[in-house]
Amino acid sequence: MTDANPRLERVLAQLKLYEHPLLDFSARAKGEAVEVIIQFRNPPVPVHTYYVELHPRDLDHPQFEWGFQRQLYDCLHDYIVEMFIRTPQDRADRQRKGL
């Protein structure tokens, strides 16, 4: 860790508390914000990397740890949902388009 960015240090310290068998977590500074990066570990098929920006107001909040956990879990939900390659809505779209 570096003393140059205490917000990044705070996020990296929180990420060390989380371990997942399928996902890797990292973070990097993005201006005054911090970007959290979620990657699928050794995916059997290629999947995208998920990025979420944490804003300074959230990073500086006294209840940061609780807010971070809630936001991380929300992001994990979104990331997994974004991995669907077909949904019932896709079928309805194809039928409307006559495909």
C-alpha beads as a LAMMPS data file, in Angstrom:
LAMMPS data file: protein, C-alpha beads

99 atoms
98 bonds

1 atom types
1 bond types

-500.0 500.0 xlo xhi
-500.0 500.0 ylo yhi
-500.0 500.0 zlo zhi

Masses

1 110.0

Atoms # bond

1 1 1 0.000 0.000 0.000
2 1 1 1.034 3.547 -0.500
3 1 1 0.652 6.585 1.746
4 1 1 -0.092 8.656 -1.356
5 1 1 -3.800 7.754 -1.420
6 1 1 -5.545 7.018 1.890
7 1 1 -8.873 6.347 0.129
8 1 1 -7.287 3.635 -2.007
9 1 1 -5.595 2.197 1.071
10 1 1 -8.948 2.042 2.851
11 1 1 -10.556 0.133 -0.025
12 1 1 -7.612 -2.245 -0.405
13 1 1 -7.726 -2.974 3.333
14 1 1 -11.416 -3.850 3.063
15 1 1 -10.877 -6.026 -0.004
16 1 1 -8.323 -8.098 1.940
17 1 1 -11.193 -9.154 4.221
18 1 1 -13.046 -10.802 1.330
19 1 1 -12.080 -14.043 -0.390
20 1 1 -14.178 -15.747 -3.051
21 1 1 -13.440 -19.032 -4.872
22 1 1 -14.606 -17.687 -8.253
23 1 1 -13.749 -13.988 -8.167
24 1 1 -10.695 -11.781 -7.710
25 1 1 -10.957 -8.260 -6.305
26 1 1 -8.610 -5.330 -6.798
27 1 1 -8.782 -1.537 -6.779
28 1 1 -7.030 1.480 -8.214
29 1 1 -7.169 5.220 -7.759
30 1 1 -9.344 7.115 -10.211
31 1 1 -8.916 10.813 -9.499
32 1 1 -10.496 11.527 -6.113
33 1 1 -12.473 8.276 -6.382
34 1 1 -11.427 4.627 -6.209
35 1 1 -12.353 2.036 -8.807
36 1 1 -13.024 -1.508 -7.611
37 1 1 -12.326 -4.228 -10.156
38 1 1 -14.046 -7.624 -10.028
39 1 1 -12.744 -10.367 -12.301
40 1 1 -13.862 -13.941 -12.764
41 1 1 -11.039 -16.248 -11.716
42 1 1 -10.111 -18.706 -14.509
43 1 1 -13.470 -18.593 -16.327
44 1 1 -14.293 -21.593 -18.526
45 1 1 -15.623 -19.080 -21.089
46 1 1 -14.507 -15.462 -21.486
47 1 1 -16.502 -13.002 -19.365
48 1 1 -16.144 -9.288 -18.878
49 1 1 -14.463 -7.561 -15.980
50 1 1 -16.737 -5.534 -13.701
51 1 1 -15.741 -2.020 -12.638
52 1 1 -17.418 0.130 -10.004
53 1 1 -16.380 3.619 -8.962
54 1 1 -16.570 4.540 -5.289
55 1 1 -17.118 8.258 -4.805
56 1 1 -15.235 10.374 -2.251
57 1 1 -18.394 10.991 -0.184
58 1 1 -18.802 7.203 0.236
59 1 1 -15.094 6.631 0.873
60 1 1 -15.005 9.301 3.582
61 1 1 -18.252 8.271 5.285
62 1 1 -17.887 7.210 8.966
63 1 1 -19.826 4.019 8.206
64 1 1 -17.683 3.230 5.145
65 1 1 -17.147 -0.438 6.013
66 1 1 -20.886 -1.204 6.146
67 1 1 -21.641 0.788 3.020
68 1 1 -18.758 -0.874 1.215
69 1 1 -20.046 -4.348 2.004
70 1 1 -23.551 -3.486 0.812
71 1 1 -22.190 -1.947 -2.391
72 1 1 -19.842 -4.887 -3.026
73 1 1 -22.700 -7.397 -2.637
74 1 1 -24.915 -5.309 -4.935
75 1 1 -22.113 -5.260 -7.523
76 1 1 -21.659 -9.025 -7.287
77 1 1 -25.361 -9.475 -7.969
78 1 1 -25.198 -7.139 -10.973
79 1 1 -22.037 -8.795 -12.310
80 1 1 -23.514 -12.289 -12.188
81 1 1 -26.768 -11.127 -13.804
82 1 1 -24.815 -9.384 -16.587
83 1 1 -23.219 -12.747 -17.448
84 1 1 -26.479 -14.192 -18.788
85 1 1 -26.131 -14.934 -22.490
86 1 1 -29.860 -15.512 -22.945
87 1 1 -32.964 -14.534 -20.985
88 1 1 -36.709 -14.863 -21.611
89 1 1 -36.689 -11.210 -22.680
90 1 1 -34.207 -12.044 -25.452
91 1 1 -36.624 -14.654 -26.817
92 1 1 -39.502 -12.177 -26.803
93 1 1 -37.351 -9.647 -28.691
94 1 1 -36.403 -12.240 -31.295
95 1 1 -40.053 -13.215 -31.783
96 1 1 -41.101 -9.586 -32.235
97 1 1 -38.369 -9.116 -34.819
98 1 1 -39.367 -12.323 -36.616
99 1 1 -36.041 -14.041 -35.996

Bonds

1 1 1 2
2 1 2 3
3 1 3 4
4 1 4 5
5 1 5 6
6 1 6 7
7 1 7 8
8 1 8 9
9 1 9 10
10 1 10 11
11 1 11 12
12 1 12 13
13 1 13 14
14 1 14 15
15 1 15 16
16 1 16 17
17 1 17 18
18 1 18 19
19 1 19 20
20 1 20 21
21 1 21 22
22 1 22 23
23 1 23 24
24 1 24 25
25 1 25 26
26 1 26 27
27 1 27 28
28 1 28 29
29 1 29 30
30 1 30 31
31 1 31 32
32 1 32 33
33 1 33 34
34 1 34 35
35 1 35 36
36 1 36 37
37 1 37 38
38 1 38 39
39 1 39 40
40 1 40 41
41 1 41 42
42 1 42 43
43 1 43 44
44 1 44 45
45 1 45 46
46 1 46 47
47 1 47 48
48 1 48 49
49 1 49 50
50 1 50 51
51 1 51 52
52 1 52 53
53 1 53 54
54 1 54 55
55 1 55 56
56 1 56 57
57 1 57 58
58 1 58 59
59 1 59 60
60 1 60 61
61 1 61 62
62 1 62 63
63 1 63 64
64 1 64 65
65 1 65 66
66 1 66 67
67 1 67 68
68 1 68 69
69 1 69 70
70 1 70 71
71 1 71 72
72 1 72 73
73 1 73 74
74 1 74 75
75 1 75 76
76 1 76 77
77 1 77 78
78 1 78 79
79 1 79 80
80 1 80 81
81 1 81 82
82 1 82 83
83 1 83 84
84 1 84 85
85 1 85 86
86 1 86 87
87 1 87 88
88 1 88 89
89 1 89 90
90 1 90 91
91 1 91 92
92 1 92 93
93 1 93 94
94 1 94 95
95 1 95 96
96 1 96 97
97 1 97 98
98 1 98 99
